[in-house]
Amino acid sequence: MSKRRTPAYIEDSDEELNKEEIVSKNKKLKSKPAPSKKTDDSDSVEESEDLIKISAKRFVNVRTYGGKIMVDIREYYRDQSSGEMKPGKKGICLSLEQWHQLKKIVPRIDDKIDQMD
């Protein structure tokens, strides 16, 4: 069974690479183009999708998933490689039933907030 050759492991052979060649190959593999910088994260997101802005990086999106209408409240982040704003893991996706229930209990939530102020 032969061993795989990687920059981290090199067998003694006629094709042995020196350390400088390994370093230069690693740099070529790891180098990525610098992401383009945009001044305002939220503008690029709002222009490209039907999103409702809550704050600088939080948006509400109404979409369909599996044939059902969903209300997606999510935090967005800037992708390092492309420079685009993309939806992150932090958020919640509510079904229509859950959304209607949340709307019904908003006055109770407001009351609790008022009690804490």
N, C-alpha and C positions, 0 to 999 in steps of 0.2 A: 504494500500500500504506500503510495507516494504522499509526501507532505505538500500542502499548499504553500506557495510562496507569497508572503505579504511583506510590506515594508518593515514590520516589526520582527519578522523571522526570515532569515536567509540561510539556506544550506550552503555548505562548502561545495563549490562546483566551479566549472569553467566560466559560468555565467554570473559569478558573484558581483554584486554591485558595491561600490564604495559608499561611505556615509553621506557624502555630498550629493550623490545621485538620489539616494533615498529621501533626503530632506527636500530636494528640489521637486521630486515627484509628489511628496506629501503636500507641499505648498500648492502645487497645481491642482490637486484634488480638493483641497480644503478652501481655496480662494473662491469667494462669491462676489458678484457685483454688488456695489453699495446700493442700498435701497434709495429710491427717490424720496426726497423730503417734501412733505406738503405742510402748509401752514395751519390749516384747520381740518382736524380729523372728521368732524361731523358733517361739513359741507360735502365732502366727497361721498359719504355714505348716503346722505339724503338725496343727492342727485342721481345715484345709481339705483336706488330701491325706493319702495313706498314705505318709508319708515316715519314714525312720529317721534320727534326728539323729546326726551325727558330731561336729560342733562348732557354734558359734553360727550360722554361715551356710552350712554344708555338710551335705548330706543325701544319702541313698541312696533311690532309688525303683525298685521293680520294676514294669515296665509292658510293654505289648505295642506293637510298632511293625511294621507290615507283616505282621501275623500271627505275629510271632516275639516270644518273651519276651526282654526286655532288662533289664540291671542298669545303672541310670543313677546315677553318682556326680557330683554337681554342686554348684557354689557358687550361692547365691541372693543377690539384691540387692533393695533397696526401690525400687519404681517411684516416680519423682518426682511424676508426675501423679496417680496413684491412691492412693499410699501402701501398695500391696500388695507382698508379697514374691513375686518371680518368678524362675524359673530363668535363670541367666546363661549366657554362652558358655563359661566355664571349667568344664570337667568332661570326663568320659569316659562313653561308653555301651558296655557290653560285651554281646556275645551270650552265650547260655548256655554255648556251648563255651569262649569266652574266660574266662567267670566260673569254670567248673570247672577250667580250666588254672591260673588265678590261685590258686585254693584249694589245688591240688596243690603249687604251688611256694612257698607261704607259709613252710614250715619252712626252705627254702633262704634266703629273704629274711631270716627271723629270725636265721639263723646269720650272715649278712653283717652285720646290725645289731649282733649280739653281738661280732663281731670288731672293729668300729669303736669300741665303747664303751670 
